[in-house]
Amino acid sequence: MAHNDTSKVRRWDQHGREHVVRVRRTGVQRTIRCDTCGWRRGAQFLPWLKAEEHLAQAHQATVDPTAPRGDRPARAAAVKP
C-alpha cells in the first residue's frame, strides 16, 4: 500500500481563481511548493501555516473552501437604510 506523503492547502482569491500550495513530507522535513508561481521553501515546523501565509501575501488568496460559512469573508452586500 502506498503512503500519502503530500497534502495541499487550497485557497481562492477575490476573482475566484484557485491557488494551491503542496506540502511534501520527507522524514521530519517538509517542502512547500506553490503550483501557481513555483515558490518553494523548506519548513520543519508549521508548514501549513507558512503555506497559508504565502497564499495570502503573494496571491491575495484568502477564501478557504472548507471553512464553515460563518468563517468565510463576507461579500459586499447592500446596506438597508
C-alpha positions as YAML, in Angstrom:
chain: A
units: angstrom
residues:
- id: 1
  name: MET
  ca: [0.00, 0.00, 0.00]
- id: 2
  name: ALA
  ca: [1.42, 3.40, -0.99]
- id: 3
  name: HIS
  ca: [1.90, 6.09, 1.66]
- id: 4
  name: ASN
  ca: [0.47, 9.54, 1.05]
- id: 5
  name: ASP
  ca: [3.28, 11.93, 1.87]
- id: 6
  name: THR
  ca: [1.78, 15.01, 0.17]
- id: 7
  name: SER
  ca: [-1.00, 17.31, 1.30]
- id: 8
  name: LYS
  ca: [-2.21, 20.62, -0.05]
- id: 9
  name: VAL
  ca: [-3.54, 23.95, 1.09]
- id: 10
  name: ARG
  ca: [-6.14, 25.44, -1.28]
- id: 11
  name: ARG
  ca: [-7.44, 29.00, -1.24]
- id: 12
  name: TRP
  ca: [-9.33, 31.18, -3.68]
- id: 13
  name: ASP
  ca: [-8.67, 34.82, -4.48]
- id: 14
  name: GLN
  ca: [-11.26, 37.58, -4.93]
- id: 15
  name: HIS
  ca: [-11.54, 36.73, -8.66]
- id: 16
  name: GLY
  ca: [-12.48, 33.12, -7.98]
- id: 17
  name: ARG
  ca: [-9.12, 31.66, -9.03]
- id: 18
  name: GLU
  ca: [-7.86, 28.67, -7.10]
- id: 19
  name: HIS
  ca: [-4.30, 28.69, -5.73]
- id: 20
  name: VAL
  ca: [-2.68, 25.54, -4.34]
- id: 21
  name: VAL
  ca: [0.41, 25.05, -2.20]
- id: 22
  name: ARG
  ca: [1.54, 21.44, -1.77]
- id: 23
  name: VAL
  ca: [3.26, 20.26, 1.40]
- id: 24
  name: ARG
  ca: [5.51, 17.24, 0.84]
- id: 25
  name: ARG
  ca: [6.90, 15.24, 3.74]
- id: 26
  name: THR
  ca: [10.32, 13.59, 3.71]
- id: 27
  name: GLY
  ca: [11.10, 12.32, 7.19]
- id: 28
  name: VAL
  ca: [10.72, 15.25, 9.59]
- id: 29
  name: GLN
  ca: [11.37, 17.86, 6.88]
- id: 30
  name: ARG
  ca: [8.52, 19.37, 4.85]
- id: 31
  name: THR
  ca: [8.90, 21.08, 1.47]
- id: 32
  name: ILE
  ca: [6.31, 23.66, 0.48]
- id: 33
  name: ARG
  ca: [5.74, 24.36, -3.26]
- id: 34
  name: CYS
  ca: [3.25, 26.74, -4.86]
- id: 35
  name: ASP
  ca: [1.58, 25.42, -8.03]
- id: 36
  name: THR
  ca: [0.75, 28.97, -9.13]
- id: 37
  name: CYS
  ca: [4.15, 30.69, -9.04]
- id: 38
  name: GLY
  ca: [6.69, 27.94, -8.32]
- id: 39
  name: TRP
  ca: [7.70, 29.38, -4.91]
- id: 40
  name: ARG
  ca: [9.47, 26.79, -2.74]
- id: 41
  name: ARG
  ca: [10.50, 26.67, 0.88]
- id: 42
  name: GLY
  ca: [11.63, 24.09, 3.38]
- id: 43
  name: ALA
  ca: [9.74, 24.03, 6.67]
- id: 44
  name: GLN
  ca: [10.15, 21.70, 9.60]
- id: 45
  name: PHE
  ca: [7.53, 23.41, 11.76]
- id: 46
  name: LEU
  ca: [4.05, 24.70, 10.85]
- id: 47
  name: PRO
  ca: [4.29, 24.14, 7.08]
- id: 48
  name: TRP
  ca: [0.55, 24.62, 6.56]
- id: 49
  name: LEU
  ca: [0.61, 27.99, 8.30]
- id: 50
  name: LYS
  ca: [3.52, 29.08, 6.09]
- id: 51
  name: ALA
  ca: [1.59, 27.87, 3.03]
- id: 52
  name: GLU
  ca: [-1.47, 29.93, 4.07]
- id: 53
  name: GLU
  ca: [0.72, 32.99, 4.63]
- id: 54
  name: HIS
  ca: [2.24, 32.64, 1.15]
- id: 55
  name: LEU
  ca: [-1.19, 32.35, -0.47]
- id: 56
  name: ALA
  ca: [-2.46, 35.42, 1.36]
- id: 57
  name: GLN
  ca: [0.61, 37.59, 0.74]
- id: 58
  name: ALA
  ca: [1.63, 36.58, -2.78]
- id: 59
  name: HIS
  ca: [-1.77, 35.83, -4.34]
- id: 60
  name: GLN
  ca: [-4.30, 37.55, -2.04]
- id: 61
  name: ALA
  ca: [-5.97, 34.13, -1.85]
- id: 62
  name: THR
  ca: [-7.77, 34.02, 1.50]
- id: 63
  name: VAL
  ca: [-11.07, 32.22, 0.89]
- id: 64
  name: ASP
  ca: [-10.96, 28.77, 2.48]
- id: 65
  name: PRO
  ca: [-13.39, 26.39, 0.74]
- id: 66
  name: THR
  ca: [-13.51, 24.07, 3.76]
- id: 67
  name: ALA
  ca: [-14.33, 26.76, 6.33]
- id: 68
  name: PRO
  ca: [-17.86, 26.95, 7.71]
- id: 69
  name: ARG
  ca: [-19.93, 29.64, 6.02]
- id: 70
  name: GLY
  ca: [-19.66, 32.00, 9.02]
- id: 71
  name: ASP
  ca: [-15.82, 31.96, 8.87]
- id: 72
  name: ARG
  ca: [-15.59, 32.99, 5.23]
- id: 73
  name: PRO
  ca: [-15.05, 36.65, 4.35]
- id: 74
  name: ALA
  ca: [-18.38, 38.28, 3.68]
- id: 75
  name: ARG
  ca: [-19.12, 39.62, 0.23]
- id: 76
  name: ALA
  ca: [-20.15, 43.23, -0.10]
- id: 77
  name: ALA
  ca: [-23.87, 43.42, 0.47]
- id: 78
  name: ALA
  ca: [-26.29, 46.25, 0.00]
- id: 79
  name: VAL
  ca: [-26.91, 48.05, 3.26]
- id: 80
  name: LYS
  ca: [-30.55, 48.63, 4.10]
- id: 81
  name: PRO
  ca: [-31.36, 52.15, 5.25]
...
